[in-house]
């Protein structure tokens, strides 16, 4: 018996035999379905055209339009509707054709009551799963925040934008390479807007959070082409990625992907991505975009004003200089989050003169390490570089580095004990 809180699905039964139609209707109602009955194929088509039907059971042999005719019509007009063909005259030919047309199942007359119930229960599970996928499909489109203007005053970012614009005119899948929080997804959305796929819906899928089967089902929903923004593509198995790209080529949609890595010279960079993505854009980290920081702050202050009513607060020159010189290991995401935190906590009439920045390692960048660098400095640099590449996941970093997680935590704690962190203060206007 269906639970009272379950979705009521509307089932259309098309059969010229009233006894069989009402027998099926009784079983379906006991399984929680709402029922419509059509006496022949033409009546069935009219009811499908009217809408409001979630699934169809149709007899094969009927006067006029038969079951296969009805299935062909439905497939052309409502391809998402699950269809079950009922027949007491199953042959190899009509069975093969029915499944070739994509029927959900074939129900041979006469059938046991338990067989009919089991089929209706499987159908309900399929309808519920499809509903969840449709909701997720809609969510993947609507969850993307409004596209913000690109800030590209710095030469490294200007170069990346020039390359991205040039590649947007070509149909091949595009890979955006960069550190976590560097703005890869935002640039990918701009490339989508510049490209020939700009009118297509853009689905954002996290490669680490979806199984291949889920991605396939999501991409199969609806009609027409959609573009795909595949984040953390390095988490997708090479074979699965090939399947996803093939599905997108069949639908004619664009593909934009992001990979979390500092550079392609990293020995752990997935080499298969070179074959899957012939076009690549490198997104620079915020520490290489010093000239962009004041404009980014201005943009995110406006965002905070719109979201939470925060007033813009001018930053004193010494603080702005400190922010421009800071390395920002979390990149744009870190700057944006910390700026919003400051704006939400500053009092009326106050101004920000300094704020607490995330502790940084005192070890020099690898390019600046000399022969006099200590083993601790080299070790600490490599730990932080690995953490950065893995999005801060300490457990994964420990596995990659070949050490126990507790050892990694101890080494990180030791390095941070030596750091001096400024205290946040505010200064009231007189």
C-alpha positions as CSV (number, residue, x, y, z in Angstrom):
1,X,0.0,0.0,0.0
2,X,1.4,3.4,-0.9
3,X,2.2,5.8,1.9
4,X,-0.1,8.9,2.2
5,X,2.9,11.2,1.9
6,X,4.1,9.9,-1.5
7,X,3.7,11.7,-4.8
8,X,0.5,10.9,-6.6
9,X,1.5,10.0,-10.1
10,X,-1.2,10.1,-12.9
11,X,-1.3,6.9,-15.0
12,X,-3.0,6.8,-18.3
13,X,-4.4,3.3,-19.3
14,X,-5.2,2.9,-23.0
15,X,-7.2,-0.3,-23.6
16,X,-10.2,-1.2,-25.7
17,X,-11.2,-4.0,-23.2
18,X,-13.0,-2.3,-20.3
19,X,-12.5,-5.4,-18.0
20,X,-8.7,-5.3,-18.4
21,X,-8.6,-1.5,-18.2
22,X,-10.5,-1.4,-14.9
23,X,-8.5,-4.4,-13.5
24,X,-5.3,-2.5,-14.1
25,X,-6.9,0.7,-12.7
26,X,-7.8,-1.1,-9.4
27,X,-4.2,-2.4,-9.0
28,X,-2.7,1.0,-9.8
29,X,-5.0,2.9,-7.4
30,X,-4.0,0.5,-4.6
31,X,-0.4,1.4,-5.4
32,X,-1.1,5.1,-5.0
33,X,-1.6,6.2,-8.6
34,X,-4.3,8.5,-10.0
35,X,-6.0,7.0,-13.1
36,X,-7.2,8.0,-16.5
37,X,-8.6,5.5,-18.9
38,X,-8.7,5.9,-22.7
39,X,-10.8,3.5,-24.8
40,X,-8.6,3.4,-27.9
41,X,-5.3,4.8,-29.4
42,X,-6.8,8.0,-30.8
43,X,-8.4,8.8,-27.4
44,X,-5.1,8.0,-25.8
45,X,-3.2,10.5,-28.0
46,X,-5.8,13.2,-27.2
47,X,-5.3,12.7,-23.5
48,X,-1.5,12.8,-23.8
49,X,-1.7,16.0,-25.8
50,X,-3.9,17.5,-23.1
51,X,-1.1,16.9,-20.6
52,X,-1.0,16.1,-16.9
53,X,0.0,12.4,-17.5
54,X,3.1,11.0,-15.9
55,X,3.1,7.5,-17.4
56,X,1.2,5.4,-19.9
57,X,0.1,1.7,-20.1
58,X,-1.2,0.8,-23.6
59,X,-2.6,-2.3,-25.1
60,X,-0.9,-3.5,-28.3
61,X,-3.9,-4.7,-30.3
62,X,-6.6,-2.0,-30.6
63,X,-8.8,-0.9,-33.5
64,X,-7.4,2.1,-35.4
65,X,-4.2,3.4,-33.9
66,X,-2.5,0.4,-32.1
67,X,-0.2,0.4,-29.2
68,X,3.0,0.7,-31.2
69,X,1.5,3.6,-33.1
70,X,0.7,5.3,-29.8
71,X,4.2,4.6,-28.5
72,X,5.8,6.1,-31.6
73,X,3.7,9.2,-31.3
74,X,4.4,9.6,-27.6
75,X,8.2,9.2,-28.1
76,X,8.1,12.0,-30.7
77,X,6.1,14.4,-28.6
78,X,6.7,13.5,-25.0
79,X,9.9,11.5,-24.9
80,X,10.2,11.7,-21.1
81,X,7.0,9.7,-20.5
82,X,7.6,6.1,-19.3
83,X,5.6,3.7,-21.5
84,X,4.5,0.1,-20.8
85,X,3.0,-2.1,-23.6
86,X,0.4,-4.7,-22.6
87,X,-0.2,-7.5,-25.0
88,X,-1.5,-11.1,-25.3
89,X,0.0,-11.4,-28.7
90,X,3.7,-10.9,-28.1
91,X,6.0,-11.8,-31.0
92,X,9.7,-11.4,-31.4
93,X,9.2,-8.6,-33.9
94,X,6.8,-6.4,-31.9
95,X,8.7,-7.0,-28.7
96,X,12.0,-5.9,-30.3
97,X,10.3,-2.9,-31.9
98,X,8.7,-1.9,-28.6
99,X,12.1,-2.0,-26.7
100,X,13.8,-0.3,-29.6
101,X,11.3,2.5,-29.1
102,X,12.3,2.7,-25.5
103,X,9.4,1.2,-23.5
104,X,9.8,0.9,-19.8
105,X,8.6,-2.7,-19.8
106,X,6.4,-5.2,-21.6
107,X,3.4,-6.7,-19.7
108,X,2.1,-10.0,-21.1
109,X,-1.6,-11.0,-20.7
110,X,-2.7,-12.8,-18.6
111,X,-0.4,-11.8,-15.7
112,X,-0.3,-12.5,-12.0
113,X,-1.5,-9.8,-9.6
114,X,2.0,-9.8,-8.0
115,X,3.6,-9.1,-11.4
116,X,1.5,-6.1,-12.0
117,X,2.1,-4.7,-8.6
118,X,5.9,-5.2,-8.9
119,X,5.9,-3.4,-12.2
120,X,3.9,-0.4,-10.8
121,X,6.2,-0.2,-7.8
122,X,9.3,-0.1,-10.1
123,X,7.6,2.5,-12.2
124,X,6.9,4.7,-9.2
125,X,10.5,4.5,-8.1
126,X,11.6,5.5,-11.6
127,X,9.2,8.5,-11.6
128,X,10.4,9.6,-8.2
129,X,14.0,9.3,-9.2
130,X,13.4,11.3,-12.4
131,X,11.6,14.0,-10.3
132,X,14.6,14.3,-8.0
133,X,16.9,14.5,-11.0
134,X,14.8,17.3,-12.6
135,X,14.9,19.2,-9.3
136,X,18.6,18.8,-9.2
137,X,18.9,19.8,-12.9
138,X,17.0,23.0,-12.1
139,X,19.0,23.6,-9.0
140,X,22.3,23.2,-10.9
141,X,21.2,26.1,-13.2
142,X,19.7,28.4,-10.6
143,X,22.3,28.0,-7.8
144,X,24.9,29.9,-9.8
145,X,25.3,33.4,-8.4
146,X,24.9,36.4,-10.7
147,X,27.9,36.8,-12.9
148,X,30.1,39.6,-11.7
149,X,32.3,41.9,-13.9
150,X,35.7,40.6,-14.6
151,X,38.5,42.5,-12.9
152,X,41.6,42.4,-15.0
153,X,43.9,45.4,-14.3
154,X,46.9,43.2,-13.7
155,X,49.0,42.0,-16.7
156,X,48.7,38.2,-15.7
157,X,44.9,38.4,-15.6
158,X,44.7,40.5,-18.8
159,X,46.7,37.8,-20.5
160,X,44.4,35.1,-19.3
161,X,41.3,37.0,-20.4
162,X,42.8,37.5,-23.9
163,X,43.5,33.8,-24.2
164,X,40.0,32.9,-22.9
165,X,38.3,35.2,-25.4
166,X,40.3,33.8,-28.3
167,X,39.4,30.2,-27.3
168,X,35.8,31.0,-26.7
169,X,35.3,31.2,-30.5
170,X,36.3,27.5,-31.0
171,X,34.0,24.5,-30.2
172,X,36.5,22.3,-28.4
173,X,36.2,21.7,-24.6
174,X,38.0,24.2,-22.6
175,X,40.0,23.6,-19.4
176,X,40.7,26.3,-16.8
177,X,43.7,25.6,-14.7
178,X,44.4,27.3,-11.4
179,X,44.6,27.2,-7.6
180,X,41.5,26.9,-5.4
181,X,39.6,30.2,-5.1
182,X,41.4,31.8,-8.0
183,X,38.3,32.5,-10.0
184,X,38.4,29.7,-12.5
185,X,34.6,29.1,-12.5
186,X,33.8,32.8,-12.9
187,X,36.1,33.0,-15.9
188,X,34.6,29.8,-17.3
189,X,31.1,31.4,-17.1
190,X,32.4,34.5,-19.0
191,X,33.8,32.2,-21.7
192,X,30.4,30.6,-21.9
193,X,28.9,34.0,-22.4
194,X,31.4,34.9,-25.1
195,X,31.0,31.6,-26.9
196,X,28.4,30.4,-29.5
197,X,26.8,28.4,-26.6
198,X,25.7,31.6,-24.8
199,X,22.0,30.9,-25.2
200,X,22.3,27.4,-23.7
201,X,21.6,26.7,-20.0
202,X,24.8,26.2,-18.0
203,X,24.8,23.3,-15.6
204,X,27.5,23.4,-12.9
205,X,28.5,19.9,-11.7
206,X,31.2,19.1,-9.2
207,X,33.2,16.1,-10.5
208,X,33.9,15.0,-6.9
209,X,30.2,14.9,-5.9
210,X,28.5,13.1,-8.8
211,X,28.7,9.6,-10.1
212,X,28.8,9.0,-13.8
213,X,25.3,7.5,-13.8
214,X,23.9,10.7,-12.2
215,X,25.7,12.9,-14.7
216,X,24.3,10.9,-17.6
217,X,20.8,11.1,-16.3
218,X,21.0,14.8,-15.6
219,X,22.4,15.5,-19.1
220,X,19.6,13.3,-20.6
221,X,16.8,15.5,-19.1
222,X,14.9,17.9,-21.3
223,X,15.5,18.6,-24.9
224,X,18.0,20.7,-26.7
225,X,21.6,21.4,-25.9
226,X,23.0,22.5,-22.5
227,X,26.5,23.6,-21.6
228,X,28.4,21.9,-18.8
229,X,30.7,23.5,-16.3
230,X,32.5,20.6,-14.8
231,X,34.4,21.5,-11.6
232,X,37.2,19.5,-10.1
233,X,37.5,17.5,-13.3
234,X,40.6,15.9,-11.9
235,X,38.3,13.9,-9.6
236,X,36.6,12.3,-12.6
237,X,38.0,9.0,-13.9
238,X,39.4,9.2,-17.4
239,X,37.0,6.7,-18.7
240,X,34.0,8.5,-17.2
241,X,35.2,11.8,-18.5
242,X,35.4,10.4,-22.0
243,X,31.8,9.3,-21.7
244,X,30.6,12.7,-20.4
245,X,32.4,14.5,-23.3
246,X,30.8,12.1,-25.8
247,X,27.3,12.8,-24.4
248,X,27.9,16.5,-24.7
249,X,29.1,16.2,-28.3
250,X,26.0,14.2,-29.2
251,X,23.8,17.0,-27.6
252,X,25.9,19.7,-29.2
253,X,26.5,21.5,-25.9
254,X,29.6,23.3,-24.7
255,X,32.0,22.0,-22.1
256,X,34.0,24.1,-19.7
257,X,36.0,22.4,-16.9
258,X,38.2,23.5,-14.0
259,X,41.1,21.6,-12.6
260,X,42.6,22.3,-9.1
261,X,46.3,22.5,-9.7
262,X,49.0,25.1,-9.4
263,X,50.7,24.2,-12.7
264,X,50.9,21.5,-15.4
265,X,54.4,20.7,-14.4
266,X,53.1,19.0,-11.2
267,X,53.9,15.3,-11.6
268,X,50.4,14.5,-10.3
269,X,48.6,16.6,-13.0
270,X,46.3,14.1,-14.8
271,X,48.0,13.6,-18.2
272,X,44.7,12.5,-19.7
273,X,43.4,16.0,-19.5
274,X,45.8,17.0,-22.3
275,X,43.8,14.7,-24.6
276,X,40.4,15.5,-23.3
277,X,40.9,19.3,-23.4
278,X,43.0,20.6,-26.3
279,X,42.3,24.2,-25.2
280,X,43.6,25.5,-21.8
281,X,43.6,28.8,-19.9
282,X,45.7,29.4,-16.8
283,X,44.1,31.5,-14.2
284,X,46.7,33.4,-12.1
285,X,46.6,33.3,-8.3
286,X,45.7,36.5,-6.4
287,X,49.3,37.0,-5.3
288,X,50.2,37.7,-8.9
289,X,47.3,40.2,-9.3
290,X,48.3,42.9,-6.9
291,X,46.8,45.7,-9.1
292,X,43.4,43.9,-9.0
293,X,42.9,43.9,-5.3
294,X,41.5,47.5,-4.8
295,X,39.0,46.9,-7.6
296,X,38.0,43.5,-6.2
297,X,37.5,45.1,-2.8
298,X,35.3,47.8,-4.3
299,X,33.2,45.2,-6.2
300,X,32.7,43.0,-3.1
301,X,31.8,46.0,-0.9
302,X,29.0,46.8,-3.4
303,X,28.0,43.1,-3.1
304,X,27.8,43.3,0.7
305,X,25.8,46.4,0.5
306,X,23.2,44.7,-1.8
307,X,23.1,41.5,0.2
308,X,23.2,42.7,3.8
309,X,23.0,46.5,3.7
310,X,26.6,47.0,4.7
311,X,28.0,50.5,4.1
312,X,31.2,50.9,2.1
313,X,34.1,51.5,4.4
314,X,37.2,53.2,3.0
315,X,40.4,51.4,3.7
316,X,43.4,53.3,5.0
317,X,46.5,53.3,2.7
318,X,48.7,51.2,5.1
319,X,46.0,48.5,5.3
320,X,45.5,48.5,1.6
321,X,49.3,48.2,1.1
322,X,49.3,45.2,3.6
323,X,46.5,43.5,1.6
324,X,48.3,44.0,-1.7
325,X,51.5,42.5,-0.3
326,X,49.8,39.6,1.4
327,X,50.2,36.2,-0.4
328,X,46.5,35.2,-0.1
329,X,46.8,31.4,0.0
330,X,43.0,31.1,-0.4
331,X,43.1,33.5,-3.3
332,X,39.9,35.5,-4.3
333,X,37.7,33.4,-2.1
334,X,39.7,34.2,1.0
335,X,39.8,37.9,0.3
336,X,36.1,38.1,-0.4
337,X,35.2,36.1,2.7
338,X,37.4,38.1,5.0
339,X,36.3,41.4,3.6
340,X,32.6,40.5,4.1
341,X,33.4,39.4,7.6
342,X,35.0,42.8,8.4
343,X,32.1,44.7,6.8
344,X,29.6,42.8,8.9
345,X,31.4,43.4,12.2
346,X,32.5,47.0,11.8
347,X,30.4,49.4,13.9
348,X,28.5,52.5,12.8
349,X,30.9,55.4,12.1
350,X,34.0,53.1,12.4
351,X,36.5,52.4,9.7
352,X,38.8,49.4,9.2
353,X,42.4,50.1,9.9
354,X,43.6,46.4,10.0
355,X,42.3,42.9,10.2
356,X,43.6,39.5,11.1
357,X,45.0,37.6,8.1
358,X,45.3,33.8,7.9
359,X,48.7,32.7,9.2
360,X,51.3,32.2,6.5
361,X,54.4,30.1,6.5
362,X,57.6,32.0,6.9
363,X,59.4,29.7,4.4
364,X,60.2,31.4,1.1
365,X,58.7,30.4,-2.2
366,X,60.5,27.5,-3.9
367,X,61.8,29.8,-6.6
368,X,63.4,31.9,-3.9
369,X,64.9,29.1,-1.9
370,X,68.7,29.1,-2.0
371,X,71.3,26.4,-1.1
372,X,71.2,27.8,2.4
373,X,67.5,27.0,2.9
374,X,66.9,24.7,5.8
375,X,65.4,21.3,5.6
376,X,62.4,22.5,7.7
377,X,61.8,25.4,5.2
378,X,61.8,23.0,2.2
379,X,59.6,20.5,4.0
380,X,57.1,23.2,5.1
381,X,56.9,24.6,1.6
382,X,56.2,21.2,0.1
383,X,53.5,20.5,2.7
384,X,51.8,23.8,2.0
385,X,52.1,23.4,-1.8
386,X,50.4,19.9,-1.5
387,X,47.7,21.3,0.7
388,X,47.0,24.1,-1.7
389,X,46.8,21.7,-4.6
390,X,44.3,19.5,-2.7
391,X,42.1,22.4,-1.6
392,X,43.3,22.2,2.0
393,X,42.3,18.5,2.5
394,X,44.8,17.5,5.2
395,X,43.9,13.8,5.1
396,X,44.5,13.5,1.4
397,X,47.6,15.6,1.7
398,X,49.0,13.2,4.3
399,X,48.3,10.3,2.0
400,X,50.0,12.0,-1.0
401,X,53.0,12.9,1.1
402,X,53.3,9.4,2.5
403,X,53.0,10.4,6.2
404,X,50.6,9.8,9.0
405,X,47.8,12.5,9.3
406,X,48.8,13.2,12.9
407,X,52.4,13.8,11.8
408,X,51.1,16.3,9.2
409,X,49.0,18.1,11.8
410,X,51.9,18.3,14.2
411,X,54.2,19.8,11.5
412,X,51.6,22.4,10.6
413,X,51.0,23.3,14.2
414,X,54.8,23.6,14.8
415,X,55.1,26.0,11.9
416,X,52.2,28.2,13.0
417,X,53.4,28.5,16.6
418,X,56.2,30.8,15.3
419,X,53.8,33.2,13.6
420,X,52.8,36.6,14.8
421,X,49.2,37.5,13.9
422,X,48.0,41.1,14.0
423,X,45.0,41.9,16.1
424,X,41.9,43.4,14.4
425,X,41.2,46.9,15.6
426,X,38.8,49.6,14.6
427,X,39.2,53.4,14.9
428,X,36.2,55.6,15.5
429,X,35.8,58.8,13.5
430,X,36.0,61.9,15.6
